[in-house]
C-alpha cells in the first residue's frame, strides 16, 4: 500500500488548502480591524457584515455543491475557482474609497469558501486508500489548524509593519498562488491516471 508520505498530489493539495484557509481566515482576524480603523464601523456593524458570510454559506453551500457534483464538474477546478474568489476578495479591498467594497469582498470570500472548502475535503478523502482515510483526513485537518495559527500572526505582523494595503496584496497573491498550484495538481493527477 502506498505511503501517505510519498503521495505528492496529496501534499500539494494540503499546501493549497493551507494557503486558501490561511488567507480566508483573515476575514475573522484582520478584516474586522480594517472595518473599524479605515471605515469606522462599529463592532455591531462588523458583526452583521461577517455574519452575512455565515448566512451565504448556510443558504448556498449545499445547493451549489450538489449542483456541481451532479454536473460532474471537476473538483480541482472548483477549488481553483474558490481560490480565485478568495484572491479577488482581498484584491478588491485595495479600492478603499467606498464602504460597499466591504460587502463585495465578503460575498467573494463566501463564494471562495463554498467552492474551495468542501471540494478540497472531498479530494483529500478520495485520495485515501482503503483503511487509511483517518490518516489522510488527520493531515488534512491539521492543515486547517495550522492555517488558523499562522493566519492572525502573519496578517497582524504585516499590518503593523507595512499597513493594510500590503496585507491585502500579499494575501491576494497567496491565494493566487494556490490557484496556480491547482493547475499543477490537475496535471499531476492527469499524469497519474494515464
C-alpha positions in Angstrom: 0.0 0.0 0.0 1.3 3.4 -1.0 2.6 5.5 1.9 0.9 8.9 2.6 4.4 10.5 2.8 5.1 9.6 -0.9 1.7 10.8 -2.1 2.9 14.0 -3.8 -0.6 15.1 -5.2 -2.0 14.9 -1.6 0.8 17.1 -0.2 0.2 19.6 -2.9 -3.5 19.6 -2.0 -2.6 20.1 1.6 -0.4 23.1 0.6 -3.2 24.6 -1.5 -5.7 24.1 1.3 -3.4 25.6 3.9 -2.9 28.8 1.7 -6.6 29.2 0.9 -7.7 28.7 4.5 -5.0 30.9 5.9 -5.9 33.7 3.6 -9.7 33.2 4.0 -9.5 33.4 7.8 -8.1 36.9 7.6 -11.9 37.6 7.4 -12.1 36.9 11.1 -8.8 38.4 12.3 -7.5 41.4 10.3 -10.6 42.4 8.3 -12.7 43.4 11.3 -9.9 45.7 12.4 -9.8 47.2 9.0 -13.6 47.8 9.1 -13.1 49.8 12.2 -9.9 51.7 11.5 -10.5 52.6 7.9 -14.3 52.9 7.7 -15.2 53.5 11.4 -17.6 50.6 11.5 -18.8 49.6 15.0 -18.4 46.1 16.3 -22.1 45.5 15.7 -21.8 46.6 12.0 -18.8 44.4 11.5 -20.6 41.5 13.2 -23.6 42.0 10.8 -21.2 42.0 7.8 -19.3 38.9 8.9 -22.5 37.0 9.8 -23.5 37.8 6.2 -20.7 35.3 5.2 -22.3 32.7 7.5 -25.7 33.3 6.0 -24.4 33.0 2.4 -22.6 29.8 3.2 -25.7 28.4 5.1 -28.0 29.2 2.2 -25.8 28.4 -0.8 -23.2 25.8 0.1 -25.3 22.7 0.0 -27.2 23.6 -3.2 -24.1 24.7 -5.0 -22.1 21.6 -4.0 -24.9 19.3 -5.0 -25.4 21.0 -8.4 -21.6 20.9 -9.2 -21.4 17.3 -8.1 -24.4 16.3 -10.2 -22.9 18.1 -13.2 -19.7 16.2 -12.5 -17.7 19.4 -12.5 -14.0 18.6 -11.8 -13.3 19.1 -8.1 -9.9 20.6 -8.6 -11.5 23.2 -10.9 -13.9 24.1 -8.2 -11.0 24.6 -5.7 -9.2 26.7 -8.4 -12.3 29.0 -8.8 -12.6 29.1 -5.0 -9.0 30.2 -4.6 -9.6 32.9 -7.3 -12.7 34.2 -5.5 -10.7 34.4 -2.2 -7.9 36.2 -4.0 -10.4 38.7 -5.6 -12.0 39.2 -2.2 -8.7 40.7 -0.9 -7.6 42.5 -4.1 -10.9 44.4 -4.1 -10.1 45.8 -0.7 -7.3 47.8 -2.3 -10.1 50.0 -3.6 -10.6 51.7 -0.2 -12.7 54.7 -1.3 -16.1 53.2 -0.7 -17.5 51.2 2.2 -19.7 49.0 0.0 -16.5 47.3 -1.2 -16.5 45.5 2.2 -19.8 43.8 1.2 -18.5 42.8 -2.2 -15.3 41.4 -0.5 -17.4 39.3 1.9 -19.5 38.0 -1.0 -16.4 37.0 -2.9 -14.8 35.4 0.1 -18.0 33.5 0.8 -18.1 32.0 -2.7 -14.4 31.2 -2.3 -15.2 29.3 0.9 -18.2 27.5 -0.7 -16.1 26.3 -3.6 -12.8 25.6 -2.0 -13.5 24.0 1.4 -16.0 21.2 0.7 -14.2 20.1 -2.6 -10.7 20.1 -1.1 -12.2 17.9 1.7 -13.7 15.5 -0.9 -10.5 15.3 -2.9 -8.4 14.5 0.2 -10.9 11.8 1.2 -10.8 10.3 -2.3 -7.0 10.2 -2.3 -7.0 7.9 0.8 -6.5 4.2 0.1 -9.0 2.0 1.9 -8.2 1.8 5.6 -6.1 5.0 5.5 -8.9 7.5 5.5 -8.3 8.6 9.1 -4.6 9.1 8.4 -5.3 11.3 5.3 -8.1 13.3 7.0 -5.9 13.8 10.0 -3.3 15.6 8.0 -6.0 17.4 6.0 -7.5 18.7 9.3 -4.0 19.7 10.6 -3.6 22.0 7.5 -6.7 23.8 8.7 -5.4 24.1 12.3 -2.0 25.3 11.1 -3.6 27.9 8.8 -5.6 29.2 11.8 -2.5 29.6 13.9 -0.4 31.2 11.2 -3.3 33.4 9.9 -3.6 36.1 12.5 0.1 36.3 13.4 1.1 36.8 9.7 -1.7 39.3 8.9 -1.2 41.4 12.0 2.6 41.5 11.6 2.3 42.6 8.0 -0.3 45.3 9.0 1.8 46.6 11.9 4.9 47.0 9.7 3.6 47.8 6.3 -0.1 48.6 6.6 -3.4 47.1 5.4 -2.9 47.5 1.7 0.3 45.4 1.8 -1.5 42.7 3.7 -4.4 42.6 1.2 -1.9 42.4 -1.7 0.1 39.7 0.0 -3.0 37.6 0.9 -4.4 38.1 -2.6 -1.2 36.8 -4.1 -1.0 33.8 -1.8 -4.5 32.8 -2.8 -3.5 33.3 -6.5 -0.5 31.0 -5.8 -3.0 28.4 -4.5 -5.0 28.7 -7.7 -1.8 28.2 -9.8 -0.9 25.1 -7.7 -4.4 23.8 -8.6 -3.4 23.8 -12.3 -0.2 21.9 -11.3 -2.2 19.4 -9.2 -4.6 18.8 -12.0 -1.6 18.0 -14.3 -0.2 15.6 -11.7 -3.5 13.8 -11.4 -3.8 13.5 -15.1 -0.3 12.1 -15.4 -1.2 9.6 -12.7 -4.3 8.4 -14.5 -2.5 7.8 -17.8 
